[in-house]
Amino acid sequence: MPNTYTQLYYHAVFSTKNRFPFIDESVEKRMYPYFRGIAEGIGCALVTGNGAADHVHLLMRAPARLSVSSMLQSMKADSSKWVHDTFEHLSKFEWQVGYSAFSVSSSAVEKVREYIRNQKKHHAKVSFHDELRRLLEEHGIEYDERYLWD
């Protein structure tokens, strides 16, 4: 797009279906490099990624031409296929249907990057449920608790 200049960052969060703890250390150490490859393939940049056994956080820079829903559909679908192809014992692996995504200003990228890097330490004290509720509330996103965990 000539004469279009953007710097769009998104903090995306999504969990495994029913928050099942599929993402052990052997999966995790290979998953984030794979996410990086998917991102590059769709014209994005994975700034950082981390999470827990049942969910991931991705900080991504995206081009203006790509919607958040398209970007995350690619990230989730391609990584799910990769998990099935790579880890025979994870034949039941699935991501949740939805996701949460938050825009991040350039001035806050480093703060969000650190937050994502510290997920293991963070989740020693805070549950994923409490974390997601807090993120939604901080960003002014209304939600219905009945549908939050589908």
C-alpha positions as MATLAB code, in Angstrom:
seq = 'MPNTYTQLYYHAVFSTKNRFPFIDESVEKRMYPYFRGIAEGIGCALVTGNGAADHVHLLMRAPARLSVSSMLQSMKADSSKWVHDTFEHLSKFEWQVGYSAFSVSSSAVEKVREYIRNQKKHHAKVSFHDELRRLLEEHGIEYDERYLWD';
ca = [
       0.000    0.000    0.000;
       1.783    3.126   -1.155;
       1.707    6.037    1.271;
       0.351    3.907    4.106;
       2.463    3.946    7.236;
       1.504    1.981   10.311;
       3.009    0.493   13.431;
       0.320   -1.866   14.740;
       1.055   -4.033   17.761;
      -1.339   -6.558   19.282;
      -1.185   -8.576   22.471;
      -3.154  -11.763   21.774;
      -4.184  -14.332   24.359;
      -5.827  -17.662   23.687;
      -6.078  -20.918   25.534;
      -6.285  -24.581   24.812;
      -9.794  -25.980   24.601;
     -11.229  -26.346   28.108;
      -7.865  -25.069   29.401;
      -6.407  -28.561   29.131;
      -2.652  -28.395   29.972;
      -1.338  -29.635   26.603;
       1.654  -27.281   26.448;
       4.400  -28.992   28.398;
       8.061  -28.021   28.194;
       8.757  -30.247   25.164;
       5.930  -28.614   23.198;
       6.605  -25.108   24.442;
      10.283  -24.956   23.452;
       9.320  -25.684   19.840;
       5.963  -23.898   19.688;
       7.125  -20.290   19.942;
       9.711  -20.622   17.162;
       6.928  -22.179   15.093;
       4.625  -19.248   15.910;
       7.429  -16.945   14.721;
       7.524  -18.760   11.373;
       3.757  -18.566   10.950;
       3.849  -14.849   11.721;
       6.579  -14.210    9.162;
       4.661  -16.241    6.583;
       1.640  -13.948    6.879;
       3.695  -10.746    6.925;
       3.739  -10.183   10.696;
       6.478  -10.162   13.282;
       6.271  -12.095   16.537;
       7.875   -9.719   19.013;
       7.639  -12.253   21.835;
       5.532  -15.153   22.995;
       5.157  -17.093   26.209;
       2.473  -18.625   28.339;
       1.539  -21.544   30.507;
       0.449  -25.136   30.012;
      -3.047  -24.041   29.019;
      -2.669  -20.715   27.203;
      -0.371  -18.460   25.215;
       0.381  -14.760   24.989;
       1.720  -13.389   21.714;
       2.926   -9.840   21.110;
       2.794   -9.255   17.378;
       3.398   -6.441   14.923;
       0.986   -6.644   12.004;
       0.621   -4.918    8.647;
      -2.416   -2.716    8.006;
      -3.719   -5.079    5.331;
      -4.227   -7.942    7.787;
      -7.150   -8.031   10.188;
      -6.632   -9.233   13.739;
      -9.092  -12.084   13.159;
      -7.250  -13.262   10.020;
      -3.900  -13.034   11.764;
      -5.054  -15.069   14.764;
      -6.954  -17.571   12.643;
      -3.685  -18.327   10.835;
      -1.698  -18.501   14.051;
      -4.155  -20.884   15.702;
      -4.971  -23.106   12.704;
      -1.388  -23.519   11.518;
      -0.017  -24.170   15.003;
      -2.774  -26.679   15.752;
      -1.960  -28.616   12.588;
       1.723  -28.499   13.497;
       1.034  -29.869   16.997;
      -0.943  -32.769   15.513;
       1.764  -33.493   12.924;
       4.642  -33.201   15.388;
       3.397  -34.699   18.643;
       1.574  -38.005   18.182;
       0.466  -38.094   21.821;
      -1.427  -34.792   21.396;
      -4.074  -35.985   18.941;
      -6.779  -34.284   21.048;
      -5.019  -30.906   21.080;
      -7.261  -27.947   20.220;
      -7.229  -24.226   20.786;
     -10.307  -22.551   22.235;
     -12.708  -21.156   19.654;
     -12.143  -17.499   20.496;
      -9.309  -15.254   21.582;
      -8.631  -11.948   23.283;
      -6.614   -9.260   21.547;
      -5.505   -5.875   22.784;
      -3.921   -3.058   20.833;
      -0.580   -1.919   22.208;
       0.910    1.517   21.635;
       4.539    1.691   20.591;
       5.383    3.321   23.909;
       4.015    0.289   25.813;
       5.643   -2.475   23.737;
       8.513   -3.016   26.166;
       6.182   -3.196   29.166;
       3.974   -5.795   27.438;
       7.049   -7.715   26.275;
       8.252   -7.973   29.887;
       4.806   -8.978   31.086;
       4.733  -11.821   28.542;
       8.300  -12.897   29.321;
       7.362  -13.266   33.001;
       4.341  -15.506   32.499;
       5.716  -18.445   34.514;
       6.410  -16.258   37.528;
       3.114  -14.450   37.095;
       1.071  -17.658   37.037;
       2.681  -18.934   40.203;
       0.498  -16.286   41.894;
      -2.385  -15.496   39.531;
      -4.752  -17.887   37.742;
      -5.433  -17.601   34.027;
      -9.082  -16.810   34.826;
      -8.105  -13.866   37.024;
      -5.474  -12.710   34.554;
      -7.870  -12.674   31.606;
     -10.605  -10.898   33.561;
      -8.073   -8.243   34.612;
      -6.824   -7.752   31.031;
     -10.363   -7.411   29.692;
     -11.292   -4.926   32.403;
      -8.095   -2.887   31.981;
      -8.867   -2.540   28.283;
     -12.518   -1.639   28.860;
     -13.834   -4.781   27.146;
     -17.264   -5.927   28.247;
     -17.705   -9.673   28.564;
     -20.245  -12.211   29.700;
     -18.752  -14.637   32.204;
     -20.971  -17.439   30.824;
     -19.108  -17.349   27.505;
     -15.658  -16.385   28.658;
     -14.337  -19.916   29.068;
     -15.744  -21.643   25.949;
];
